[in-house]
């Protein structure tokens, strides 16, 4: 990969980190009663739009998200990490492609918000969950999210995540920082994805197809386990955001081995 493409991919990884950082901060503030709100990726777009120079920031966010789309699709089609050409490898590369589609959709929503036509996105998404296949789609999404949650825990505790970081030539302090942020970040992502998957399955089997987001998982955590646990989980997402931003600074780590 050329240096310009690598920088674009790294910018995309950092942008993903910023999205998670804002989600985590806003939700943590809400959990401890300091304002904020239980957030999702769409909430981040709305939050940025309300800031000074919001439209400029959203354009930058959209470009950054396209950088992440580029990297995910580069992983899917160019296979820079030499993933084996078997069932496991195929599933992984399909997951990379789908991840790119999802972040591409978020980039599109950001631009539509700049143009003042985000309502069109809402109606499109609503149509998906109001179609004749809505229940099936809801159940499939739920199963996929539970699988993603399990994989996030695997990333945090299998040892492979640690091996990838320690195999780099980064300073020991930087490695330690990445490991701490990454472990709590993957754990929190696993919790949120697993709970969101459960909520999708619950809705699907109740024949109640609805579009759900991270904010619904946060609401479930707060209702079932209290604001303290919500605050701890959301702080983990702050850690994940920082983890991604630190990784993006070191292209050999973020672009050569990024798999989250």
C-alpha positions as CSV (number, residue, x, y, z in Angstrom):
1,X,0.0,0.0,0.0
2,X,1.3,3.4,-0.9
3,X,2.1,6.0,1.7
4,X,-0.9,8.2,0.8
5,X,-3.3,5.3,0.9
6,X,-1.8,4.2,4.3
7,X,-2.3,7.7,5.7
8,X,-5.9,7.7,4.4
9,X,-6.5,4.4,6.1
10,X,-4.9,5.6,9.3
11,X,-7.0,8.7,9.2
12,X,-10.0,6.4,8.9
13,X,-9.0,4.3,11.9
14,X,-8.5,7.5,14.0
15,X,-11.9,8.8,12.9
16,X,-13.5,5.6,14.1
17,X,-11.8,6.2,17.4
18,X,-13.2,9.7,17.6
19,X,-16.7,8.4,17.0
20,X,-16.3,5.8,19.9
21,X,-14.7,8.4,22.1
22,X,-17.6,10.8,21.7
23,X,-20.2,8.0,22.2
24,X,-18.4,7.0,25.4
25,X,-18.0,10.5,26.8
26,X,-21.6,11.5,26.2
27,X,-23.0,8.3,27.7
28,X,-20.6,8.5,30.7
29,X,-21.8,12.0,31.4
30,X,-25.4,10.9,31.2
31,X,-24.7,7.9,33.5
32,X,-23.3,10.1,36.2
33,X,-25.8,12.9,35.8
34,X,-23.6,15.5,34.1
35,X,-25.6,16.1,31.0
36,X,-24.8,14.1,27.9
37,X,-27.1,11.3,26.6
38,X,-27.0,7.6,26.0
39,X,-25.5,7.7,22.5
40,X,-25.1,6.0,19.2
41,X,-23.2,6.8,16.0
42,X,-26.1,8.9,14.8
43,X,-26.0,10.8,18.1
44,X,-22.4,11.7,17.4
45,X,-23.3,13.2,14.1
46,X,-26.1,15.3,15.7
47,X,-23.7,16.4,18.4
48,X,-21.0,17.5,16.0
49,X,-23.6,19.3,13.9
50,X,-24.5,21.5,16.9
51,X,-20.9,22.6,17.5
52,X,-19.2,25.7,16.1
53,X,-18.1,25.0,12.5
54,X,-20.3,21.8,12.8
55,X,-20.7,21.4,9.0
56,X,-17.0,21.6,8.4
57,X,-16.4,19.1,11.2
58,X,-19.0,16.8,9.7
59,X,-17.3,16.9,6.3
60,X,-14.0,16.0,7.9
61,X,-15.8,13.2,9.8
62,X,-17.3,11.9,6.6
63,X,-14.0,11.9,4.8
64,X,-12.4,10.1,7.7
65,X,-15.1,7.5,7.7
66,X,-14.5,6.9,4.0
67,X,-10.9,6.3,4.9
68,X,-12.0,3.5,7.2
69,X,-14.3,2.2,4.5
70,X,-11.3,2.1,2.2
71,X,-9.2,0.2,4.7
72,X,-12.0,-2.4,5.4
73,X,-12.5,-3.0,1.7
74,X,-8.8,-3.1,1.1
75,X,-8.7,-5.9,3.8
76,X,-11.6,-7.6,2.1
77,X,-10.4,-7.6,-1.5
78,X,-6.6,-7.2,-1.4
79,X,-6.1,-9.4,1.7
80,X,-2.9,-7.6,3.0
81,X,-2.8,-9.8,6.1
82,X,-2.8,-13.0,4.0
83,X,-5.9,-14.5,5.5
84,X,-6.2,-18.1,4.5
85,X,-8.6,-19.0,1.7
86,X,-10.9,-21.2,3.7
87,X,-14.3,-20.9,5.4
88,X,-13.0,-19.0,8.4
89,X,-11.0,-16.6,6.2
90,X,-14.0,-16.0,3.9
91,X,-16.2,-15.2,6.8
92,X,-13.6,-12.7,8.1
93,X,-13.3,-11.0,4.8
94,X,-17.0,-10.8,4.4
95,X,-17.2,-9.2,7.8
96,X,-14.6,-6.6,6.7
97,X,-16.7,-5.8,3.7
98,X,-19.9,-5.4,5.8
99,X,-18.0,-3.2,8.2
100,X,-17.1,-1.0,5.3
101,X,-20.7,-0.8,4.2
102,X,-21.9,0.2,7.7
103,X,-19.3,3.0,8.1
104,X,-19.9,4.1,4.5
105,X,-23.6,4.5,5.5
106,X,-22.6,6.6,8.5
107,X,-20.4,8.7,6.2
108,X,-23.4,9.2,3.9
109,X,-25.6,10.2,6.8
110,X,-23.0,12.8,7.9
111,X,-23.0,14.4,4.5
112,X,-26.8,14.3,4.3
113,X,-26.9,16.1,7.6
114,X,-24.6,18.8,6.2
115,X,-26.9,19.1,3.2
116,X,-29.9,19.2,5.5
117,X,-31.6,16.1,4.1
118,X,-30.9,13.5,6.8
119,X,-34.7,12.7,7.1
120,X,-34.4,10.8,3.8
121,X,-32.0,8.4,5.5
122,X,-34.4,7.8,8.4
123,X,-37.2,6.9,6.0
124,X,-35.0,4.5,4.1
125,X,-33.9,2.7,7.3
126,X,-37.5,2.7,8.4
127,X,-38.6,1.0,5.2
128,X,-36.1,-1.8,5.8
129,X,-37.6,-2.6,9.2
130,X,-41.1,-2.3,7.9
131,X,-40.6,-4.6,4.9
132,X,-42.0,-8.2,4.7
133,X,-38.5,-9.4,5.6
134,X,-38.2,-7.2,8.7
135,X,-38.5,-10.0,11.3
136,X,-36.0,-12.2,9.5
137,X,-33.6,-9.3,9.1
138,X,-34.0,-8.4,12.8
139,X,-33.2,-12.0,13.9
140,X,-30.2,-12.2,11.6
141,X,-28.8,-8.9,12.9
142,X,-29.3,-10.1,16.5
143,X,-27.4,-13.3,15.8
144,X,-24.6,-11.4,14.0
145,X,-24.2,-9.0,16.9
146,X,-24.1,-11.7,19.5
147,X,-21.3,-13.3,17.4
148,X,-19.6,-10.0,17.3
149,X,-19.8,-9.6,21.0
150,X,-18.2,-13.0,21.6
151,X,-15.4,-12.1,19.1
152,X,-14.7,-8.8,21.0
153,X,-14.2,-10.8,24.2
154,X,-12.0,-13.2,22.3
155,X,-10.0,-10.2,21.0
156,X,-9.5,-8.9,24.6
157,X,-8.7,-12.1,26.4
158,X,-7.3,-14.7,23.9
159,X,-3.8,-13.3,24.0
160,X,-3.6,-12.7,20.3
161,X,-4.4,-9.0,20.8
162,X,-1.5,-8.7,23.2
163,X,0.8,-10.7,20.9
164,X,0.1,-8.3,18.0
165,X,1.0,-5.2,20.1
166,X,4.1,-6.7,21.7
167,X,5.4,-7.9,18.2
168,X,5.8,-4.2,17.2
169,X,8.8,-2.0,17.8
170,X,6.8,0.5,19.7
171,X,8.2,1.8,23.0
172,X,7.2,-0.2,26.1
173,X,5.1,2.7,27.6
174,X,3.2,3.0,24.3
175,X,2.6,-0.7,24.2
176,X,1.3,-0.7,27.8
177,X,-1.1,2.2,27.0
178,X,-2.4,0.4,23.9
179,X,-2.9,-2.8,25.8
180,X,-4.8,-1.1,28.7
181,X,-7.1,0.9,26.4
182,X,-7.6,-2.0,24.0
183,X,-8.5,-4.6,26.7
184,X,-11.2,-2.4,28.4
185,X,-12.3,-1.2,25.0
186,X,-12.8,-4.6,23.5
187,X,-14.6,-5.8,26.7
188,X,-17.0,-2.9,26.6
189,X,-17.7,-3.4,22.9
190,X,-18.3,-7.0,23.5
191,X,-20.9,-6.1,26.3
192,X,-22.7,-3.6,24.1
193,X,-22.7,-5.7,21.0
194,X,-23.9,-8.8,22.9
195,X,-26.7,-6.9,24.6
196,X,-27.8,-5.2,21.4
197,X,-27.9,-8.6,19.7
198,X,-30.1,-9.9,22.6
199,X,-32.4,-6.9,22.1
200,X,-32.7,-7.5,18.4
201,X,-33.4,-11.2,18.9
202,X,-36.0,-10.4,21.6
203,X,-37.7,-8.0,19.2
204,X,-37.5,-10.4,16.3
205,X,-39.0,-13.4,18.2
206,X,-41.7,-11.1,19.5
207,X,-42.6,-10.1,15.9
208,X,-41.7,-6.5,16.7
209,X,-39.1,-5.5,14.2
210,X,-37.4,-2.3,15.2
211,X,-34.2,-0.5,14.3
212,X,-32.1,-0.5,17.5
213,X,-28.8,1.2,18.3
214,X,-26.2,1.3,21.0
215,X,-28.3,3.8,22.9
216,X,-30.9,1.0,23.4
217,X,-28.2,-1.3,24.8
218,X,-27.1,1.5,27.1
219,X,-30.7,2.0,28.3
220,X,-31.0,-1.7,29.0
221,X,-27.7,-1.7,31.0
222,X,-29.0,1.3,33.1
223,X,-32.4,-0.2,33.7
224,X,-31.1,-3.7,34.6
225,X,-27.8,-2.9,36.3
226,X,-27.9,0.8,37.3
227,X,-26.1,4.0,36.3
228,X,-22.7,2.9,37.8
229,X,-22.4,-0.1,35.6
230,X,-23.5,2.0,32.6
231,X,-20.8,4.5,33.5
232,X,-18.1,1.8,33.7
233,X,-19.1,0.3,30.3
234,X,-19.2,3.6,28.6
235,X,-15.8,4.6,30.0
236,X,-14.6,1.4,28.4
237,X,-15.8,2.8,25.0
238,X,-13.9,6.0,25.8
239,X,-10.8,3.7,26.2
240,X,-11.6,2.0,22.9
241,X,-11.7,5.4,21.2
242,X,-8.4,6.3,22.6
243,X,-7.0,2.9,21.7
244,X,-8.0,3.4,18.1
245,X,-6.5,6.9,18.0
246,X,-3.2,5.7,19.5
247,X,-3.1,2.9,17.0
248,X,-3.7,5.3,14.1
249,X,-0.6,7.2,15.0
250,X,1.5,4.2,14.3
251,X,0.7,3.0,10.8
252,X,2.7,-0.2,11.1
253,X,0.3,-1.3,13.9
254,X,-3.0,0.2,12.7
255,X,-2.8,-0.5,9.0
256,X,-0.7,-3.6,9.1
257,X,-2.6,-5.4,11.8
258,X,-5.9,-3.6,12.6
259,X,-8.6,-6.2,12.8
260,X,-11.3,-4.7,15.1
